[in-house]
């Protein structure tokens, strides 16, 4: 791994040097108006320096992995079948841990991609074992960042509508985190009341990072598809699907509408599934308020439930999904 990192740095520096000199030569041959356009473009890139830094981090991860995979391929060539399997098994374990740490650090769109890959049957078991850890939880934004987002969405007097409960969030996922809160909402009679609820707040910088993340993900896709077509050719489609879904997930107004429609359909059909009510007065593009329903995580339930209880829960979920697709015409997860 150390050798791969050193060679990776050399590869990046050499490539950057060659690229820069090649660009300089091309720029010098451009007309004056062309040089001016490039200068404006360079200023725009400098303004978006955080995105460039993020893209550079992704490029570095890809370079290290590419060098390591190529080195592993060379080592495995002269070995027996058993030796090749052992070499690749060890390499998969190292690469999977490295990708897990890199993705967890980058967060955002890359976590979405890794979560999708973790359930793909074609990936090596080592990758599945590591990447499935991303399904559980992600680091949460600090409390003051959450308050800053609420102030931007509801104005400086947001705390007249929302009182966050102290302590860590109930959960933190790829795009947002959820906090217990006391909400002040108007009922059907127009009278404002305090109700126990939860507030879902989007992670800051999520929207801004998405463009750079999708571009970087495409680099990773093509790089690995060249190195291992059998394993990674399908990643192009996965990246496109995840990108489309993630764009929709960034607008909580869409999610609120879907959840509202799903709740109404379930109530009308008397399906044995509980979907929290959404408080429309406290829904924006980055914030979504819902009623609080006490429950437990599915993983925690599975650890302590009997076989009969597990079977019943799975049957209820299957019936709900079948009802959503075939009758309600909507999918809400």
Order of alpha helices (4+ residues) and beta strands (2+ residues): alpha-alpha-alpha-alpha-alpha-alpha-alpha-beta-beta-beta-beta-alpha-alpha-alpha-alpha-beta-beta-alpha-alpha
